C-alpha cells in the first residue's frame, strides 16, 4: 500500500514522502496513529496544503526564537555560589540554576534547551549556548560570583 507520511518517521522518511509499506502495517499502525494516510489523489492535494501550513509554522517559530535570542544575548546572569579553597564551588552550577536565573530576569526557558557540556564548578565568566530552535542558538553570559 502506498502511504503519505504526515510526520517525520525515523524508519520510513520525512513529512510528505510517499512510501510503499505492507497493508497491515499501514492500516493497523501508521494510519490510526496519524503518522500517515493513504496515497490517493485527494490526499496528495491535502498534503500540499499541509506542507504549506507546516512551513509557515516553522517560519513563525523561528522568528519568535530569534526575538527571544536577541533578548537573551543582551542579558547577563549573575549566580552567587558558596566557594571553598582554590576558588572551587561547593557543588556546581547546572542548567537548572541557569534557567531559574533567567526566569528571574523575565525569560522562561526550558532547562533542557541549555547546552552545558558539564556543570560549571569554578568562579568566572562563562558563555553558555541555549538552543531555542533547530536553527537558532543564543549565547548567554553567566557570571559565577562568590556568595
C-alpha positions, 0 to 999 in steps of 0.5 A, spaced: 500 500 500 502 506 498 502 511 504 503 519 505 507 520 511 504 526 515 510 526 520 517 525 520 518 517 521 525 515 523 524 508 519 520 510 513 522 518 511 520 525 512 513 529 512 510 528 505 514 522 502 510 517 499 512 510 501 510 503 499 509 499 506 505 492 507 497 493 508 497 491 515 502 495 517 499 501 514 492 500 516 493 497 523 499 502 525 501 508 521 494 510 519 490 510 526 496 513 529 496 519 524 503 518 522 500 517 515 494 516 510 493 513 504 496 515 497 490 517 493 489 523 489 485 527 494 490 526 499 496 528 495 492 535 494 491 535 502 498 534 503 500 540 499 496 544 503 499 541 509 506 542 507 504 549 506 501 550 513 507 546 516 512 551 513 509 557 515 509 554 522 516 553 522 517 560 519 513 563 525 517 559 530 523 561 528 522 568 528 519 568 535 526 564 537 530 569 534 526 575 538 527 571 544 535 570 542 536 577 541 533 578 548 537 573 551 544 575 548 543 582 551 542 579 558 547 577 563 546 572 569 549 573 575 549 566 580 552 567 587 555 560 589 558 558 596 566 557 594 571 553 598 579 553 597 582 554 590 576 558 588 572 551 587 564 551 588 561 547 593 557 543 588 556 546 581 552 550 577 547 546 572 542 548 567 537 548 572 540 554 576 541 557 569 534 557 567 531 559 574 536 565 573 533 567 567 526 566 569 528 571 574 530 576 569 523 575 565 525 569 560 522 562 561 526 557 558 526 550 558 532 547 562 533 542 557 534 547 551 541 549 555 547 546 552 552 545 558 557 540 556 558 539 564 556 543 570 560 549 571 564 548 578 569 554 578 568 562 579 568 566 572 565 568 566 562 563 562 558 563 555 553 558 555 549 556 548 541 555 549 538 552 543 531 555 542 530 552 535 533 547 530 536 553 527 537 558 532 542 558 538 543 564 543 549 565 547 548 567 554 553 570 559 553 567 566 557 570 571 559 565 577 560 570 583 562 568 590 556 568 595 
